[in-house]
Amino acid sequence: MSKGVYEIPDRFEDDEPDAMKNTDIDGQLYSNVRAFKPSSRNGIVASDNRAIKDSEDKRNNLSQSCSLYENNATAERDQLQTRYNNLTKERDQLQTRYNNLTKEKGHIQAKLFVMEQHCQEGWRYFDSSLYFLSTEKKTWEESRQDCKRRGADLVIINSREEQTFVFNLHLRAWIGLTDSVTEGTWKWVDGTTLTTGYWSAGQPDDREQEDCAEIYFSKDDPVTTWNDDKCGTNHNWICENVV
């Protein structure tokens, strides 16, 4: 057998350098890996976008919640302020009413005290006034001075009802009416001018300088029982103390 035909060389001769072969193999492997390995960059971007959107949604929701809370808190605050103002006003009204009632209570207590004291001394009560009936007889001026010592004055008759009350005391007595300052101008002891009189028929007639008024009891109409008389005449008298 010829050696040239069957002779197998001990090793193949490779003309390419080892470095080049290694490079081609590595490149092919890397290409194959890239071909089969999914790209993660797009997934990361999408994930980031979702995270950003979720964050924005949460921020918007939080902002809306804060705005709603603020609006509700403002409305509630305004309602509470209005209620507070109303309660403050009501409190002030109640305080004013309390003060007025306290003052009124004081006046009533003072009236009751005066009434108790005077009633024990023989005074009579009618329509917010106390009346004292004398058992003595004095001139008009002396009678008035006695009333003043008692903290009162001669009676002033301001109404038909008061006239009837005084008439029913069954006295002939001085009342607090005179025209001694100006003839014909009758004035009460408090300085007011007479507007409604309850004179007897034909009175006042000013006979013999009769400048002071008296009331007398008779069977006549109770509202026609005044008479003018001389101020120096002695009569009973009636004092009035307004309480």
Backbone bond lengths (Angstrom), bond angles and torsions (degrees), N, CA, C in turn:
res aa  C-N    CA-C-N  psi(-1)  N-CA   C-N-CA  omega(-1)  CA-C   N-CA-C  phi
1 M - - - 1.480 - - 1.494 107.30 -
2 S 1.277 113.45 137.02 1.453 118.33 -176.84 1.509 109.85 -76.48
3 K 1.169 119.17 133.37 1.468 126.69 179.29 1.489 111.34 -63.54
4 G 1.296 120.05 -32.10 1.473 122.25 -176.54 1.494 112.55 -69.81
5 V 1.451 116.21 -28.63 1.470 117.74 -178.37 1.500 111.51 -82.76
6 Y 1.274 120.67 -46.74 1.475 125.01 -171.88 1.526 113.26 -95.06
7 E 1.240 117.19 -0.81 1.476 117.73 -176.55 1.528 109.65 -77.04
8 I 1.336 116.75 120.53 1.481 122.81 177.08 1.513 107.89 -98.25
9 P 1.256 112.78 126.93 1.473 113.57 -178.09 1.536 110.13 -63.04
10 D 1.273 113.97 149.84 1.492 118.85 -179.88 1.536 110.94 -62.39
11 R 1.358 121.57 -29.16 1.491 123.34 178.63 1.500 109.19 -156.13
12 F 1.306 115.07 150.28 1.461 118.48 176.86 1.506 109.26 -75.64
13 E 1.226 114.72 144.27 1.446 119.15 177.68 1.519 107.54 -93.96
14 D 1.274 116.67 128.84 1.491 121.48 179.92 1.498 107.36 -117.12
15 D 1.354 111.37 120.45 1.456 114.83 -176.61 1.525 113.05 -75.16
16 E 1.366 118.00 -24.26 1.478 119.21 -176.71 1.510 110.13 -77.00
17 P 1.259 115.31 142.57 1.471 118.53 177.59 1.537 110.27 -69.39
18 D 1.319 115.71 154.47 1.490 120.98 -179.38 1.525 112.50 -60.20
19 A 1.258 117.26 -36.27 1.485 120.70 -177.85 1.504 111.07 -63.72
20 M 1.328 116.95 -41.07 1.459 120.90 -178.94 1.496 109.84 -67.01
21 K 1.319 118.91 -40.01 1.459 121.34 -179.63 1.523 110.51 -64.59
22 N 1.287 115.40 -42.54 1.479 118.56 179.64 1.523 111.45 -63.13
23 T 1.305 116.36 -39.25 1.476 120.86 -178.86 1.502 110.84 -64.59
24 D 1.318 116.73 -43.48 1.468 119.23 -179.23 1.510 110.94 -65.47
25 I 1.289 116.37 -39.18 1.473 119.41 -179.64 1.518 110.86 -66.38
26 D 1.345 115.63 -43.74 1.480 119.15 179.17 1.517 111.33 -63.01
27 G 1.329 115.45 -40.78 1.469 119.09 179.74 1.498 111.62 -63.95
28 Q 1.357 115.36 -42.03 1.464 118.48 179.81 1.517 110.44 -64.89
29 L 1.325 116.29 -42.67 1.478 119.44 178.43 1.530 111.50 -61.40
30 Y 1.321 117.09 -43.56 1.483 121.56 -179.13 1.515 110.91 -63.56
31 S 1.385 113.90 -39.62 1.469 118.04 178.68 1.500 110.32 -65.15
32 N 1.338 115.35 -41.77 1.466 118.08 179.35 1.527 111.98 -64.16
33 V 1.326 114.95 -41.09 1.489 118.89 178.74 1.515 110.93 -62.30
34 R 1.327 116.68 -44.34 1.469 120.71 -179.87 1.506 110.09 -63.83
35 A 1.376 114.93 -35.81 1.463 118.15 -178.79 1.507 111.30 -65.65
36 F 1.325 118.00 -34.08 1.473 120.81 -176.69 1.525 113.08 -98.38
37 K 1.332 119.93 -12.25 1.474 122.76 -178.92 1.521 109.56 -90.89
38 P 1.340 118.06 122.61 1.472 119.35 -179.68 1.520 111.37 -68.84
39 S 1.325 114.90 145.74 1.467 120.24 179.12 1.531 109.83 -74.73
40 S 1.304 117.70 130.89 1.490 122.32 -179.11 1.522 112.94 -98.84
41 R 1.303 119.54 -8.03 1.472 121.20 -175.17 1.518 111.76 -66.43
42 N 1.352 116.41 -45.33 1.469 119.19 179.48 1.520 111.44 -62.68
43 G 1.324 116.37 -38.24 1.468 119.79 178.57 1.506 112.14 -64.56
44 I 1.309 115.75 -40.13 1.474 119.86 179.00 1.516 110.77 -64.50
45 V 1.336 117.74 -43.14 1.469 121.86 179.32 1.520 110.76 -62.42
46 A 1.353 114.83 -45.15 1.472 118.87 179.59 1.516 110.87 -62.29
47 S 1.341 114.47 -41.17 1.466 118.41 179.06 1.519 111.04 -63.79
48 D 1.319 116.08 -41.14 1.471 120.10 178.18 1.519 111.05 -63.17
49 N 1.342 116.37 -41.11 1.468 119.88 179.55 1.528 111.41 -62.48
50 R 1.330 114.33 -42.08 1.474 117.55 178.83 1.531 110.89 -63.69
51 A 1.317 115.61 -40.82 1.464 119.85 179.80 1.527 110.87 -63.13
52 I 1.336 115.15 -42.26 1.468 119.36 178.83 1.519 110.75 -63.74
53 K 1.354 115.64 -44.46 1.466 119.66 -179.85 1.525 110.82 -63.03
54 D 1.344 115.52 -42.63 1.469 118.79 178.70 1.524 110.76 -62.20
55 S 1.325 115.41 -39.84 1.466 119.78 179.31 1.526 111.27 -64.31
56 E 1.364 115.37 -42.40 1.463 119.43 178.55 1.524 111.07 -64.81
57 D 1.347 115.68 -41.09 1.472 119.21 178.85 1.525 110.86 -61.87
58 K 1.333 115.28 -44.09 1.460 118.93 178.85 1.526 111.28 -62.49
59 R 1.342 114.71 -40.43 1.459 119.06 179.70 1.521 110.99 -65.16
60 N 1.344 116.45 -42.38 1.465 120.26 178.12 1.521 111.25 -64.05
61 N 1.334 115.38 -44.01 1.467 119.17 178.61 1.525 111.23 -61.87
62 L 1.331 115.38 -41.17 1.464 119.55 178.72 1.521 111.10 -64.98
63 S 1.343 115.49 -40.42 1.461 120.01 178.91 1.527 111.01 -63.27
64 Q 1.346 115.77 -43.89 1.459 119.68 177.89 1.525 111.34 -63.71
65 S 1.329 115.20 -41.02 1.467 119.23 179.00 1.524 110.64 -63.38
66 C 1.326 115.99 -41.58 1.468 120.10 178.85 1.525 111.13 -64.50
67 S 1.348 116.16 -42.15 1.465 120.10 178.70 1.523 111.09 -63.16
68 L 1.330 115.78 -44.19 1.463 120.02 178.61 1.523 110.94 -62.84
69 Y 1.332 115.88 -43.55 1.466 119.90 178.77 1.524 110.78 -62.54
70 E 1.338 115.52 -41.96 1.461 119.56 -179.59 1.526 110.90 -64.08
71 N 1.346 116.31 -42.54 1.465 119.96 178.67 1.526 111.02 -63.00
72 N 1.330 115.45 -44.81 1.468 119.35 179.29 1.524 111.08 -64.05
73 A 1.333 115.57 -41.12 1.464 119.71 179.77 1.526 110.72 -64.80
74 T 1.348 116.30 -39.96 1.466 120.13 178.48 1.522 111.24 -64.41
75 A 1.342 116.17 -44.29 1.466 120.11 178.90 1.525 110.91 -62.66
76 E 1.316 115.62 -42.80 1.472 119.55 179.74 1.528 110.60 -65.83
77 R 1.329 115.87 -39.84 1.464 119.91 177.81 1.522 111.04 -61.43
78 D 1.350 116.55 -44.05 1.461 120.65 179.20 1.526 111.16 -63.24
79 Q 1.339 116.20 -40.60 1.466 119.54 178.12 1.525 111.14 -63.68
80 L 1.328 115.64 -42.64 1.465 119.73 178.73 1.522 111.21 -65.21
81 Q 1.340 116.60 -38.08 1.462 120.21 178.61 1.518 110.97 -65.19
82 T 1.346 115.74 -42.44 1.465 120.04 177.77 1.520 110.83 -62.66
83 R 1.320 115.79 -44.30 1.463 119.77 178.95 1.526 110.87 -63.42
84 Y 1.334 115.60 -40.52 1.466 120.10 178.15 1.521 110.59 -61.84
85 N 1.340 116.14 -44.40 1.464 119.88 179.04 1.522 111.28 -61.81
86 N 1.345 116.01 -42.94 1.465 120.00 179.23 1.524 111.10 -63.94
87 L 1.333 116.02 -42.41 1.465 119.68 179.37 1.527 111.02 -66.39
88 T 1.332 116.14 -37.33 1.465 119.63 177.20 1.524 110.91 -64.07
89 K 1.340 115.82 -42.96 1.457 120.47 177.99 1.526 110.88 -63.52
90 E 1.335 115.50 -43.58 1.464 119.88 179.02 1.529 110.80 -63.80
91 R 1.338 115.62 -40.02 1.464 119.51 177.83 1.526 110.96 -61.43
92 D 1.347 116.08 -43.78 1.462 120.02 179.63 1.529 110.97 -63.48
93 Q 1.342 116.23 -39.93 1.460 119.59 177.93 1.524 111.08 -64.19
94 L 1.334 115.57 -42.09 1.465 119.47 178.22 1.522 110.91 -65.23
95 Q 1.342 116.23 -37.71 1.460 119.47 178.50 1.520 110.74 -65.17
96 T 1.344 115.63 -42.02 1.466 119.73 177.79 1.522 110.92 -63.18
97 R 1.334 115.25 -43.48 1.464 119.14 178.41 1.523 110.96 -63.05
98 Y 1.336 115.54 -41.46 1.470 119.67 178.26 1.524 110.72 -61.23
99 N 1.343 115.83 -44.31 1.465 119.60 179.31 1.524 111.21 -61.91
100 N 1.347 115.88 -42.83 1.464 119.95 179.33 1.523 111.30 -64.19
101 L 1.338 115.71 -42.59 1.464 119.32 179.28 1.524 111.24 -66.12
102 T 1.341 115.59 -37.13 1.463 119.09 177.17 1.523 110.74 -63.88
103 K 1.348 115.38 -42.39 1.461 119.44 177.86 1.526 110.81 -64.83
104 E 1.342 115.15 -43.28 1.465 119.45 179.08 1.528 110.84 -63.08
105 K 1.322 115.29 -39.77 1.466 119.49 177.71 1.524 110.21 -59.92
106 G 1.346 115.63 -42.81 1.461 119.51 178.27 1.517 112.20 -60.94
107 H 1.348 115.55 -41.71 1.469 119.36 178.88 1.526 111.01 -64.84
108 I 1.323 115.80 -42.17 1.468 119.67 -179.52 1.523 110.48 -64.42
109 Q 1.329 115.78 -42.61 1.461 118.98 179.08 1.522 110.99 -63.10
110 A 1.345 115.40 -39.59 1.467 118.83 177.88 1.526 110.77 -64.49
111 K 1.349 115.55 -40.79 1.463 119.44 178.03 1.523 111.15 -62.31
112 L 1.328 115.23 -45.39 1.461 119.24 -179.45 1.520 111.05 -61.20
113 F 1.334 115.51 -39.91 1.464 118.93 178.89 1.525 110.63 -63.01
114 V 1.341 115.18 -46.78 1.471 119.18 179.54 1.518 110.61 -61.99
115 M 1.337 116.09 -43.54 1.463 119.88 -179.13 1.526 111.41 -63.31
116 E 1.330 116.20 -42.75 1.460 119.13 179.67 1.521 111.00 -62.42
117 Q 1.347 114.70 -44.47 1.462 118.59 -179.58 1.522 111.40 -63.60
118 H 1.330 115.90 -45.18 1.458 119.82 -176.21 1.523 111.75 -71.96
119 C 1.333 116.19 -38.42 1.464 118.23 -179.43 1.520 111.14 -64.36
120 Q 1.326 116.18 -31.94 1.456 119.49 176.28 1.527 111.31 -67.94
121 E 1.332 116.20 -22.05 1.462 121.04 -178.82 1.525 111.89 -98.88
122 G 1.323 117.28 9.07 1.458 120.10 175.39 1.520 115.64 97.61
123 W 1.329 118.25 10.16 1.455 121.08 177.68 1.526 109.64 -77.97
124 R 1.341 115.00 158.09 1.467 121.24 177.73 1.527 109.16 -121.94
125 Y 1.318 114.30 147.38 1.462 119.63 -175.55 1.519 110.67 -106.94
126 F 1.376 115.23 137.35 1.465 121.04 172.88 1.524 109.28 -156.08
127 D 1.322 116.43 123.52 1.469 123.21 171.14 1.535 113.27 46.13
128 S 1.323 115.71 59.19 1.470 123.29 175.35 1.523 113.99 70.37
129 S 1.304 118.38 16.51 1.463 121.32 176.08 1.524 110.10 -134.58
130 L 1.333 114.22 152.43 1.462 121.56 174.16 1.524 108.64 -110.55
131 Y 1.323 116.26 140.60 1.468 121.62 -175.82 1.531 109.51 -124.23
132 F 1.331 113.68 133.49 1.466 119.93 177.30 1.526 108.89 -110.61
133 L 1.317 115.96 130.58 1.470 121.88 179.21 1.526 108.32 -107.09
134 S 1.320 115.86 120.17 1.467 119.01 -178.87 1.529 111.09 -75.50
135 T 1.301 114.14 154.04 1.474 119.98 173.36 1.525 110.42 -107.45
136 E 1.326 115.29 -5.55 1.465 121.17 177.12 1.525 109.40 -101.54
137 K 1.324 114.14 176.70 1.464 119.91 175.73 1.521 108.46 -129.31
138 K 1.327 114.78 131.70 1.461 120.47 -179.36 1.519 109.30 -144.25
139 T 1.358 115.06 172.42 1.459 119.66 175.15 1.529 109.29 -68.81
140 W 1.343 114.97 169.80 1.469 118.89 -178.65 1.521 110.63 -60.62
141 E 1.334 118.13 -46.99 1.460 121.56 -178.16 1.522 111.60 -66.79
142 E 1.337 117.54 -42.36 1.465 120.10 177.76 1.535 110.80 -62.96
143 S 1.301 114.78 -38.13 1.471 119.22 178.55 1.527 110.90 -63.29
144 R 1.312 114.93 -41.61 1.464 118.34 -179.94 1.523 110.96 -64.93
145 Q 1.311 117.72 -41.46 1.458 120.98 178.82 1.523 111.33 -62.13
146 D 1.327 116.56 -36.94 1.462 119.38 177.01 1.535 110.44 -63.70
147 C 1.318 116.42 -41.54 1.475 119.70 177.88 1.523 110.97 -61.36
148 K 1.320 117.27 -41.76 1.462 120.59 -178.86 1.519 111.10 -64.52
149 R 1.337 116.93 -37.80 1.461 119.37 177.07 1.529 111.27 -62.62
150 R 1.298 116.00 -23.86 1.467 121.17 178.75 1.536 112.32 -91.62
151 G 1.331 116.13 6.55 1.461 120.29 -179.44 1.510 112.88 77.82
152 A 1.318 117.61 25.37 1.465 122.09 -176.49 1.525 108.95 -137.36
153 D 1.333 116.29 -162.32 1.465 122.55 175.02 1.520 107.29 -153.18
154 L 1.333 115.67 169.93 1.463 118.52 176.68 1.525 109.87 -57.59
155 V 1.316 116.77 146.65 1.448 122.53 -171.54 1.529 112.08 -60.85
156 I 1.338 115.24 138.98 1.466 123.19 172.71 1.522 106.88 -111.83
157 I 1.316 116.98 122.72 1.468 121.42 -175.94 1.524 109.00 -99.25
158 N 1.336 116.10 112.60 1.468 121.46 -172.81 1.522 114.75 -106.27
159 S 1.325 117.85 -5.27 1.461 118.67 -176.14 1.522 110.19 -154.06
160 R 1.324 114.92 164.02 1.462 121.03 177.31 1.533 110.59 -62.54
161 E 1.342 116.20 -37.76 1.463 120.34 179.57 1.527 111.30 -64.56
162 E 1.321 115.79 -41.79 1.469 118.78 178.43 1.524 110.79 -67.54
163 Q 1.324 116.58 -38.05 1.463 120.36 176.58 1.529 110.55 -59.43
164 T 1.319 116.90 -44.23 1.468 120.60 179.56 1.524 110.80 -64.37
165 F 1.336 116.19 -40.20 1.470 119.82 178.32 1.525 111.01 -61.29
166 V 1.319 117.41 -48.47 1.471 121.01 -178.89 1.526 110.36 -65.07
167 F 1.321 116.82 -39.65 1.472 120.87 178.10 1.529 110.79 -58.35
168 N 1.328 116.52 -41.41 1.463 121.14 -177.38 1.524 113.65 -73.98
169 L 1.324 117.40 -0.48 1.465 120.00 173.32 1.530 111.44 -76.35
170 H 1.338 115.67 -10.93 1.477 122.44 173.80 1.527 112.04 61.20
171 L 1.326 115.26 44.88 1.462 119.65 178.65 1.524 110.77 -125.94
172 R 1.316 114.49 150.84 1.457 120.03 163.61 1.516 104.74 -100.38
173 A 1.345 115.82 109.39 1.467 118.16 -167.59 1.518 111.58 -147.23
174 W 1.335 113.76 154.43 1.457 119.78 174.73 1.534 110.25 -68.05
175 I 1.353 114.65 142.89 1.466 121.16 170.09 1.520 108.21 -119.73
176 G 1.310 118.18 167.71 1.468 121.79 -172.36 1.510 114.45 -82.74
177 L 1.343 117.37 54.39 1.469 122.08 -176.56 1.522 109.82 -133.95
178 T 1.352 117.48 132.51 1.464 121.64 -178.73 1.528 110.54 -154.31
179 D 1.347 115.35 153.90 1.473 120.69 171.21 1.520 109.43 -121.69
180 S 1.321 114.81 31.75 1.468 120.15 -176.53 1.525 112.40 -69.22
181 V 1.314 118.73 -24.01 1.463 121.04 -179.93 1.522 110.34 -79.41
182 T 1.328 116.73 -51.48 1.464 122.17 178.59 1.520 107.93 -130.01
183 E 1.309 116.04 116.97 1.460 120.80 -177.15 1.536 110.78 -58.27
184 G 1.335 113.91 127.94 1.455 119.62 178.22 1.518 114.23 90.44
185 T 1.336 117.13 -13.29 1.466 120.99 176.92 1.525 108.58 -104.86
186 W 1.305 114.99 100.12 1.460 120.20 -175.92 1.527 110.15 -85.46
187 K 1.322 113.81 129.37 1.469 119.71 -178.85 1.528 110.30 -131.20
188 W 1.326 113.31 148.05 1.457 119.82 175.60 1.522 110.05 -80.06
189 V 1.333 115.47 165.36 1.464 119.90 -176.66 1.534 112.40 -66.33
190 D 1.329 119.49 -14.53 1.470 121.04 175.87 1.519 112.06 -90.04
191 G 1.349 116.72 4.95 1.460 121.42 175.87 1.513 114.77 92.86
192 T 1.326 119.17 -6.82 1.464 121.22 179.62 1.524 110.70 -80.38
193 T 1.325 115.42 147.74 1.463 121.04 -178.74 1.526 110.42 -83.18
194 L 1.324 115.49 141.31 1.464 120.60 178.78 1.530 109.92 -63.38
195 T 1.324 116.21 130.65 1.464 120.95 176.67 1.529 111.58 -111.79
196 T 1.320 117.25 -39.38 1.463 121.48 179.32 1.522 108.77 -126.03
197 G 1.329 116.43 118.26 1.464 120.19 -179.42 1.518 111.43 -111.25
198 Y 1.314 115.45 158.78 1.467 121.98 179.91 1.528 109.26 -122.94
199 W 1.330 113.69 54.12 1.458 121.27 -175.09 1.529 111.20 -74.69
200 S 1.309 113.05 148.49 1.461 119.43 171.10 1.529 108.29 -71.16
201 A 1.292 116.34 161.85 1.474 120.50 -178.15 1.527 110.29 -56.97
202 G 1.341 116.58 130.60 1.459 121.99 178.39 1.514 114.29 83.11
203 Q 1.300 118.12 1.20 1.468 122.12 -178.87 1.539 109.51 -110.54
204 P 1.334 114.86 150.98 1.473 129.10 -1.59 1.522 110.77 -80.85
205 D 1.332 116.54 143.95 1.467 119.49 -177.85 1.520 112.41 -111.63
206 D 1.331 118.11 -6.26 1.464 123.37 177.44 1.520 111.94 52.64
207 R 1.294 116.18 39.81 1.459 119.03 177.37 1.526 109.18 -76.14
208 E 1.302 116.11 125.27 1.467 123.02 178.16 1.535 111.51 56.59
209 Q 1.345 114.73 48.32 1.469 121.90 175.01 1.544 112.11 57.27
210 E 1.277 114.74 53.70 1.465 120.37 177.38 1.534 108.17 -88.53
211 D 1.322 115.63 101.16 1.469 121.02 -171.54 1.533 114.37 -113.00
212 C 1.322 118.12 4.60 1.469 120.69 -179.95 1.526 109.47 -126.03
213 A 1.337 115.49 147.66 1.465 120.15 -173.82 1.529 111.14 -102.76
214 E 1.338 113.50 144.21 1.460 120.88 175.68 1.533 108.87 -130.15
215 I 1.316 115.64 159.94 1.456 121.87 172.80 1.518 107.65 -116.97
216 Y 1.328 116.40 143.54 1.465 118.53 -179.81 1.519 109.04 -135.51
217 F 1.315 114.48 154.50 1.456 120.54 179.94 1.518 108.66 -96.08
218 S 1.327 115.40 133.77 1.463 120.44 177.57 1.521 107.94 -154.93
219 K 1.303 115.37 -176.73 1.460 119.96 177.82 1.528 111.54 -84.43
220 D 1.315 115.82 2.27 1.463 119.69 179.70 1.527 110.38 -73.72
221 D 1.322 114.84 177.64 1.466 121.08 176.54 1.531 109.10 -59.55
222 P 1.344 119.01 131.11 1.469 121.03 -178.66 1.522 114.27 -57.30
223 V 1.323 117.73 -21.78 1.460 118.91 -177.23 1.527 112.12 -97.71
224 T 1.332 117.26 16.49 1.477 120.79 175.32 1.523 108.37 -136.00
225 T 1.335 115.14 60.90 1.471 118.57 -172.95 1.527 113.66 -132.51
226 W 1.341 117.49 24.27 1.455 119.07 175.39 1.526 109.30 -97.81
227 N 1.340 112.59 152.38 1.459 119.36 178.27 1.521 108.18 -147.52
228 D 1.338 116.60 144.58 1.463 118.66 173.16 1.528 108.84 -92.66
229 D 1.339 115.22 142.91 1.461 120.58 -177.03 1.524 108.63 -144.48
230 K 1.328 114.81 167.48 1.459 119.23 177.85 1.525 108.93 -65.68
231 C 1.318 116.83 133.53 1.470 121.41 -175.81 1.529 112.06 -64.07
232 G 1.339 117.16 -20.65 1.468 120.26 -179.09 1.514 113.40 -86.80
233 T 1.304 117.67 -1.56 1.467 120.84 179.19 1.531 109.38 -74.49
234 N 1.320 115.21 145.30 1.467 119.74 178.88 1.532 110.87 -89.12
235 H 1.329 114.56 124.41 1.462 121.12 175.83 1.525 108.65 -138.91
236 N 1.314 115.58 166.07 1.462 119.13 164.97 1.530 108.31 -65.86
237 W 1.288 117.06 172.13 1.466 120.22 178.80 1.527 110.22 -146.54
238 I 1.310 114.30 162.75 1.473 121.11 179.98 1.530 108.01 -127.04
239 C 1.326 114.65 121.81 1.473 120.47 176.21 1.528 109.57 -96.31
240 E 1.325 115.67 150.68 1.472 121.02 176.24 1.522 110.11 -129.24
241 N 1.317 115.42 134.36 1.462 121.85 175.54 1.528 107.98 -125.48
242 V 1.325 115.99 111.09 1.467 120.34 179.98 1.527 108.48 -77.46
243 V 1.341 116.43 126.08 1.467 120.42 -177.44 1.526 110.63 -113.88
